[in-house]
Amino acid sequence: MRGDADNSLATVSSSNIMSVSNFSKSAIIAKQNYPLHLGLFLLTVLTTLWAGAFWGGHPASFASLPRFLNTLATGIPYSASLLLFLSVHEFGHFFASQYHRVRATLPYYIPVPPLPFLLSLGTMGAVIKVKERIPGTNALFDIGISGPMGGFAVCLGLLLYGFLNLPPADFIYTIHPEYLKGGGIPIPIPQGSLILGKNLLWIGLEYFIAPKNLPPMTEMYHYPFLFTGWLGSLVTALNLLPVGQLDGGHIIYAMFGRKGHAKAARTFLLFIILLGFPALLELLFSLFKPDAVTLIPPVMLHWSWAGWILWSLILSRFIGLNHPSTGDDHRLNTPRKISGWATIAIFCVTFTPVPFAII
């Protein structure tokens, strides 16, 4: 989902456009490809319903059309929750662009059909495209912050609802009836199980709400509100990475300027390389020198995810670390600075050092 690394705010070369838009809001609304946006949205509804049915333990059946539709209907909580998060995030960017009269597209939703070699989420997220140079620091900040702030509010609401409205403990047996024969959820965790990582937000909710029937992280993805809330927090953190033209890059540039942005981007790049290196080393040792795996301290492996090495390559080689100037770089006012620091706090509580792992 929005593993697009937030090209949602991709800008075009400022040499071919004016620094300040002369387009009215109504003109921006009129110049939209509505059939394309609607078609992609409807396809994404279908693929997320399909994915939601899968995670809910109801793989799509093609025995008959009514049965297929009934199966898809079981994915409604997942689909509606995920699309709500994506829509609030992307329309936050869009309406902020409208406010500053910056030409931007409506969201392009990205449907992904269920594929056996991918984690089947039903979508790669949604993006908008800004079609002109951002006119100033205030506009850059407002457009950058509006998406993750709105999206975070949704994912927090989904998590709260999921924590406070858990199904009975025996719900998991409707998905895994084989667990009944073994006396419950397997302990220890079976080899090959997918486990999702915890961030500070999840840990805090787990501590303060302390629900009795909270599933382990190896089963949490069967609970649609918990799963989509968790996905929303993960996507929010990825978008807030303080690098390039990600949402976090926009915010950091607006708050601290070009030099501050450059320092933050390079420091964070080094951080995720160090965070991913132990897991990458374990992978290489297991392939070429298995006996050497024991040389890596377990605590380092516990907090390491090799996927960060891939992210470091994506950020440095494809997205880019630098940020272009706006039409009018200037200091932010105090209310915007306070909002910026609040967003940095949101990044800290939603960042997940090890998002996924296969036991």
C-alpha positions, 0 to 999 in steps of 0.5 A: 500500500502506498509502498509507492514511497509517496510519489503522491506529491511528485512534482515536475520540473519547475523550468516549464511552469510558473511559480504561482498557479493562476488556476482557480479551484473550479478550473482544477476540479474541471481538469480531472480524468474522472473516468480513469479515477473512478475506474481505478477506484472501483477496481481497488474496491474489488481487489480489496474485498477479495483480499479482505475475504482472504485474510478473514479466512474466506478465499474466493470461490468461483463455484457460482456468481452468488457464492463469489459475491457472498465471499467478497461480502465478508471482505467489506470491513477490511476493504472499507477500512483500508479505503477510508484510510487511503482516501482520507490521506490522499484527499488531505493532500488534494484539498490542501493543494486546492486551498493553495491553488496548486494544480493536482490530480485526484487520487489514483488508486492502485489495485493489485489482484491476489497473487501467490507470490505477494502479500495480498493486500489488494492494493499498492495504495493511492497517489496524487500528482502535483502538476506544478512547482509548490509556490512557497513553504507554507503551501509545501508544509500544508500539502505535505502534512495534511495527508499523514495527519488525516490518515493517522487519525483514521488508523488510530480510530481503527485501532481503538475500535479494533481493540475495544470491539474484539470478537470472542476468543473462539473467533480464531477457530472459525478460521483455523479449526485445526487449532481446536485439535491442538488445544489452542493457538500453537505454542511455540509458533510453527515454522514458516508463520508470518508475524507482524511487528509492533510499534510504540502506538500498538504497545501503548494501546496494548498496555492501556486498554489491555484487552482479554482476547487480543490475538498474537501478532501471528494471527492479528491479520485475521481481525480486519480493524486491527489489521487495517489500523496496523497497516495504516500506521505502517504506511503513515510512518513510511510516508513520514520518512524524512527523505526526498519528496516523501511527506516527511521530506516535505515537512522537514524541508519546510521546518528546517530548510535545505541544510536541515533536510539534507542532514536528516535525510542522510542521517536516516538513510544511515540509520536504516542501513544499520538497522537492516544490516544484521538481518542481511548478514544473517541471510548471507551467512545462512546461504554461504556459511551457516555456522557463522550465523551464531556469531551475530548477537541475537539482540541485533537480529531481534531488532533488524529487518533486511527490508530496510536495505532495500528501502535504502536503495529505493530512497537513495537511487530512485526517490532521491535524498534531496528536495527541490526549493519552492517558489518562496522558501521562508520560515514557518509560523509558530502554529505550523512548527507545532504541527510539524513537531506533532507529526514528528511524534506521530512518526516516532510512535508509528515507525516499526523497526521490524514490520514483517518476519517469517518465523 
